[in-house]
Every structure is written in structure tokens, then in C-alpha cells.
Amino acid sequence: MQYGRLPSVDAAAVPSDGLLLDVREDDEWAAGHAEGAVHVPMSRFVERLGEVTEKAADRTVYVVCRVGGRSAQVTQYLLAQGVDAVNVDGGMLGWEAAGRPLVNDGRGPAHVA
């Protein structure tokens, strides 16, 4: 397990073609998320780890939550599993503040909940 500073990147610097892993819960995801993001809530992360490792083969995983706390925990877990993972500083609030696009299921304007 890695201790010390986690690899991290500002939301504005996440590559548009990067593998973005959103670990927020279902209600947060429904309100607004990045288009193309993979959604695996932190509460179900360990049981669904295989979905992530399958998509992450030879790719960096950019892990995001609302502000960065949950994603830091998941990033640390992924690193311990040998996955190249980076925490997105500022989370989806930082994503929204950076002017990065949000989508939702069409129930009103997309926003970070």
C-alpha cells in the first residue's frame, strides 16, 4: 500500500480521452457527471473492482468524487492493486468550476450534487 502523497491532477488537466472513474453514489451521478465517465460507487467498489481493472488495462485511471476525499481513498486502493491511478483534485466541483461539461438523464440542468 502506498503512503505519502498520492498522484493527483487538477480537474482541468484530465485528458479528454482519459479513463475517468466516478465513485460518487447513484443520486450524485444522476444529478450530473462527465460524459463517458465510468460509474462505480465507492460503496460497491470492492465487489465491482473487476469492471475497473478490465477497462484500466494499460491506461491511467482518473478517479473523481464530489471534492476529492472518497476518490483519494479509491486511488490509494487501486494503486495497491497495481492499477495506474490518479486522484482528481477538487473532484466534480473542480470539474464544474473548470468549465468541463456535465451531462445527466435529462431532468433539468446537469449539476454537481
Long-range contacts (C-beta under 8 A, 24 or more apart in sequence): 1-76, 1-79, 1-80, 2-76, 2-79, 2-80, 6-72, 6-75, 6-76, 6-79, 6-86, 6-87, 7-75, 7-79, 7-85, 7-86, 7-87, 8-68, 8-72, 8-75, 8-86, 8-87, 8-88, 8-89, 9-62, 9-86, 9-87, 9-88, 9-89, 10-88, 10-89, 10-90, 10-94, 10-98, 11-64, 11-88, 11-89, 11-90, 11-91, 11-92, 11-94, 11-95, 11-97, 11-98, 11-100, 12-94, 12-98, 12-99, 12-100, 14-62, 14-64, 14-88, 14-95, 14-100, 15-62, 18-59, 18-60, 18-62, 19-55, 19-56, 19-59, 19-60, 19-61, 19-62, 20-62, 20-64, 20-88, 21-52, 21-61, 21-62, 21-63, 21-64, 21-74, 22-64, 22-65, 22-92, 23-63, 23-64, 23-65, 23-70, 23-71, 23-74, 24-64, 24-65, 24-66, 24-70, 24-92, 27-113, 28-66, 28-92, 28-112, 28-113, 30-104, 30-105, 30-107, 30-113, 31-104, 31-110, 31-111, 31-112, 31-113, 32-92, 32-96, 32-102, 32-103, 32-104, 32-110, 32-111, 32-112, 32-113, 33-92, 33-102, 33-103, 33-104, 33-110, 34-64, 34-92, 34-95, 34-100, 34-101, 34-102, 34-103, 35-101, 35-103, 37-64, 42-70, 42-73, 42-74, 45-74, 45-77, 46-77, 49-81, 52-78, 52-83, 53-81, 53-83, 56-83, 56-84, 56-85, 59-84, 60-84, 60-85, 60-86, 61-85, 61-86, 62-86, 62-88, 63-87, 63-88, 64-88, 64-91, 64-92, 64-95, 65-91, 65-92, 66-91, 66-92, 66-93, 66-112, 66-113, 67-91, 67-92, 67-93, 67-94, 68-94
